[in-house]
Amino acid sequence: MGAPSWDDFADLALKRLAASGAEYGDIRIVHSTTQTIRGEDRRIASIRDNDDVGFGVRVLYHGAWGFAASSILSLEEVPRIADLAVEIAKGSASIAIEKVVLAREPLHRDRIATPLRLDPFTVPLQQKTDLLLATMESLHGQSGVVRSSAGLWARRDRKLFASTERTHLEFDLVASSGDCTATALHEGRFASRSFNTPHLRRGYELIEEADFLQQAPLVAREAVEKVRAPAVEAGRYDLVLDPEHLSLTMHESCGHPSELDRALGYEANYAGTSFLTTEKRGTFRYGSTHVNLVADNTEPETLAATGYDDDGVACQKWDIVREGIFVGYCTNREVAPKIGEARSRGSNRADGWGSVPMVRIANIGLEAGPATLDQLLADVKRGIYIAGHGSYSIDQRRYNFQFGGDAFWLIENGRRTHMLRDVIYHGITPEFWNSCDGVADRSHRQRYGFITCGKGQPGQSGWMTHAASHARFRDIQVIRGEGRS
């Protein structure tokens, strides 16, 4: 007889769970392969290949959860872990105050695979390291650049999800990204400028299309200009934010508040709750009428578009904010019924086989408006254009915040002039989004993703993509954050 298949292991676990009297159970078997290549200062600093295999079993017994996991995939270990998950669920049920009731979901049998033109794991290592070395050499071609870095990242997740409800899902998901950074020195002060591809579910074609060797000279020039730029004068400015910068602002001030477990108080200890409590749904003015935030876990190539979540729920598209009014949450099968919704939004995800799935931010994006970028700039007399990611801080309820950025330009009388440095803006989430009075059209739309979104204890890293066009915000308080650039 041949070696047992993943389906054999899943059948063994599910039969064990069904025999226990549990009302629900599932198993996730995951094989993750990751490659990270980092270059620093014209040399390859590290090459890391990681291979990780294991499985997790989740069970609902008398309205309480149990979970157990193992890296040993064998005919002996699978039933032991299934029994352990049931034992934990029984213990939880004995002290549970409130019983878990799952929203209904149709049975699904499917296979999901990331379409690839170039598999990043078959591209020769020499080709990748040559690209990084050439990129760093180009960065150092600019006088004033004293440090450089460049990197490539790729991951493949092969996964089987099977449940006692007879849902059976197979996944072969790939994601890629790359970046480069130049650091300049002037009068004892350092400043950096970066170029980043988005993290997307694409192959190595993402890296080839990014054309690092074309981007590197601009990155280097802007690093030198940034380090020599004057520090911002504190005051109130109109802001025009680029899509990469907006991705982080949306993530922290829109994404996390929309997680229903936060609004219900389930997630509080590690990274806070949410000011978007349930009585605000449908009535609370979150932003101006220009603000339409849409969760779309169906858009191809985005990180949360996995076909199905780790509840076995099909990925969906729905409104978070419509014409400025807060209307929807990110949910899973456990919390959706608590606000009267019959079906989960499909936002339950774990970061690996050894983690319990939890509500995670969807692919939340800002819908495009009618303007061009030039039109947004033309109506600004005194403002700042902000590009890229920088420092950030936000309180436990996602209400008070401050954000930096990667590059800043002064806007005077409708046009960008010289660069600035040490720019930080701060505000209160609904006041900030109510100050939005213009969004650029879809031709300016870009997508940027995150693979390090922290949540939970033990901590997990979530993946999601945030798309936006440029947007304008009026009369925002800006302070000088020297040393944080």
Secondary structure, 3 states (H helix, E strand, C coil): CCCCCHHHHHHHHHHHHHHCCCCEEEEEEEEEEEEEEEEECCEEEEEEEEEEEEEEEEEEECCEEEEEEECCCCCCHHHHHHHHHHHHHHHHHHHCCCCCCCCCCCCCEEEEECCCCCCCCCCCHHHHHHHHHHHHHHHCCCCCEEEEEEEEEEEEEEEEEEECCCCEEEEEEEEEEEEEEEEEEECCEEEEEEEECCCECCCCHHHHHHCHHHHHHHHHHHHHHHHHCCECCCEEEEEEECHHHHHHHHHHHHHHHHEHHHHCCCCCCCCCCCCCCHHHCCCCECCCCCCCEEEECCCCCCCCCCCECCCCCECCEEEEEECCEECCCECCCCCHHHHCCCCCCCCEECCCCCCCCEECCCCEEECCCCECHHHHHHCCCEEEEEECCCCEEECCCCCEEEECCCEEEEEECCEEEEEEECEEEEEEHHHHHHCEEEEECHHHCEEEEEEEEEECCCCEEEEEEEEECCEEEEEEEEEECCCCC
